[in-house]
C-alpha cells in the first residue's frame, strides 16, 4: 500500500498530464495535512513557509529548491512533498515549455 501523499502526487501528476495545472486540487490536498504528528513536520520552518509561498506565486524553480531542503529535513511532511511535486510539474509551465506554439 502506497503512502497517502504519494497517491496525491500521482493524482496531481495525472491531472497535469491531462492538460492543466490542478492548482485547486493541490491546495485542497494540502489542507488535509493537519492530522500529521508535529514531530514529523515543522509548519514554522522558514524554508517551508517561503517554499509554499513561492509555489503559490507560481515561482516554481525557486519553490522547488527550498522545498527539496524541507523534505530532506522532514521526510514525513506530506504538504511539503505535495508542494514540491507541484513545483516540479509547474517548472515546465514557468519555463515556457508547457505553452503551446501558435
C-alpha positions, 0 to 999 in steps of 0.5 A: 500500500502506497503512502497517502501523499504519494497517491496525491502526487500521482493524482496531481501528476495525472491531472497535469498530464491531462492538460492543466495545472490542478492548482485547486486540487493541490491546495485542497490536498494540502489542507488535509495535512493537519492530522500529521504528528508535529514531530514529523513536520515543522509548519514554522520552518522558514524554508517551508513557509517561503517554499509554499509561498513561492509555489503559490506565486507560481515561482516554481524553480525557486519553490522547488529548491527550498522545498527539496531542503524541507523534505530532506529535513522532514521526510514525513511532511506530506504538504511539503512533498505535495508542494514540491511535486507541484513545483516540479510539474509547474517548472515546465509551465514557468519555463515556457515549455508547457505553452503551446506554439501558435 
